[in-house]
Amino acid sequence: MSDEAADYHGPGTVRYAPQPDGEPDPGEIVWTWVPFEDDPTQGKDRPVLLIGNDGPWLLGLMMTSKDHVQGSAVDQRTHRDYVDVGIGGWDKQQRASEVRVDRILRIAAEKIRREGAVLGAEPFNQVADALRLRHGWR
């Protein structure tokens, strides 16, 4: 089993279970190396929202401060690939962030560099709804 992050394509169950125990849990935003889609041999360290597990692997979604939704009034169903989650402790510059739901990452827990924050239940549920719509997850 490779310990590098990779894309995950399969069924899943999204869950919210952050625990203040220092271990990475679904609902938490962590930092890890993420490979580029066009060249998986390269990538960068970035924030990832953890959404569940695939056996020993963590499943996560990349975050970005680039605005793809262009305002919170936009209907999320027309922008299914990005969900606004606001500002939080994962970004030292306090920029508004979005979660990308069209690419699910499978990450080895030992590759998590640091925890950034816990995403609140309400924005997590919005991400979960978009993930269910996009991928048919439970």
C-alpha positions in Angstrom: 0.0 0.0 0.0 1.5 3.3 -1.1 1.5 6.0 1.6 1.1 8.9 -1.0 -2.1 10.8 -1.3 -4.2 9.6 -4.3 -7.6 10.2 -5.9 -10.4 8.0 -4.5 -13.2 6.7 -6.8 -15.7 4.6 -5.0 -18.7 4.5 -2.7 -18.6 6.1 0.7 -20.3 7.5 3.7 -19.6 11.0 4.8 -19.5 11.6 8.5 -18.8 14.3 11.0 -16.9 13.1 14.0 -14.2 15.7 15.1 -12.5 14.7 18.4 -10.2 16.9 20.5 -7.6 14.1 20.7 -4.8 15.2 18.3 -5.7 12.5 15.8 -7.2 13.5 12.4 -10.9 12.9 12.3 -13.8 13.6 9.8 -14.9 17.2 10.2 -11.4 18.5 10.8 -9.3 20.5 8.4 -5.7 19.2 8.2 -2.7 20.1 6.1 -1.1 17.5 3.8 0.7 17.1 0.5 -1.8 16.9 -2.4 -0.6 15.7 -5.8 -1.5 17.8 -8.9 -4.2 16.2 -11.1 -2.2 16.7 -14.3 1.1 15.5 -12.8 0.8 13.3 -9.7 4.5 13.3 -9.3 4.2 16.9 -8.2 1.9 18.7 -5.8 1.8 21.0 -2.8 1.0 21.2 0.9 -2.6 22.4 1.3 -5.6 22.3 3.6 -8.0 19.3 3.3 -11.3 18.7 4.9 -11.6 15.2 6.2 -14.9 13.6 5.3 -14.6 9.9 6.2 -12.5 6.7 5.9 -11.7 3.9 3.5 -10.4 1.3 5.8 -7.1 2.6 7.2 -7.1 5.6 4.8 -8.6 9.0 5.5 -10.8 10.6 2.8 -10.7 14.3 2.2 -11.5 17.2 0.0 -9.1 19.9 -1.0 -9.8 23.5 0.1 -9.0 26.7 -1.7 -9.2 30.4 -1.1 -9.8 31.1 -4.8 -13.5 32.0 -5.3 -15.3 29.6 -7.6 -18.8 30.2 -6.3 -18.6 34.0 -6.5 -20.8 34.9 -3.5 -22.8 33.1 -1.0 -26.1 34.0 -2.7 -25.3 31.7 -5.7 -27.4 28.4 -5.7 -24.9 25.6 -4.7 -26.7 23.2 -7.0 -25.4 25.1 -10.0 -21.9 25.1 -8.6 -21.7 21.5 -7.4 -18.0 21.3 -7.4 -17.3 24.0 -4.8 -19.0 24.9 -1.5 -18.3 28.0 0.5 -17.3 27.3 4.1 -16.2 30.8 5.2 -13.2 31.8 7.3 -11.5 29.7 9.9 -8.3 28.8 11.7 -7.0 26.7 8.8 -5.9 29.9 7.0 -3.6 32.3 8.8 -4.5 35.1 6.4 -8.2 34.7 7.3 -9.4 34.4 3.7 -12.8 32.9 2.9 -12.4 29.3 1.7 -14.3 26.8 -0.5 -14.2 23.0 -0.5 -13.9 21.2 -3.8 -16.2 18.2 -3.9 -15.5 16.8 -7.3 -12.1 15.3 -6.3 -11.9 13.0 -3.3 -8.5 12.2 -1.9 -7.3 9.1 -0.1 -4.6 10.0 2.5 -2.5 8.0 4.9 -3.0 9.3 8.4 0.8 9.5 9.0 1.1 12.0 6.1 -1.0 14.6 7.8 1.3 17.5 8.6 -0.8 19.4 11.1 -4.4 20.0 12.1 -5.8 23.4 11.2 -9.2 23.6 12.7 -12.6 21.9 13.1 -15.2 22.9 10.5 -18.5 23.8 12.1 -21.4 21.3 11.7 -23.5 23.6 9.5 -20.9 24.2 6.8 -19.8 20.6 7.0 -23.4 19.5 6.3 -23.5 21.8 3.3 -20.3 20.1 2.0 -21.8 16.7 2.8 -25.0 17.5 0.8 -22.9 18.6 -2.2 -20.8 15.4 -1.9 -23.9 13.2 -1.8 -25.4 15.0 -4.8 -22.1 14.8 -6.8 -21.0 11.3 -5.9 -24.1 9.5 -4.5 -22.5 9.0 -1.1 -24.6 8.3 1.9 
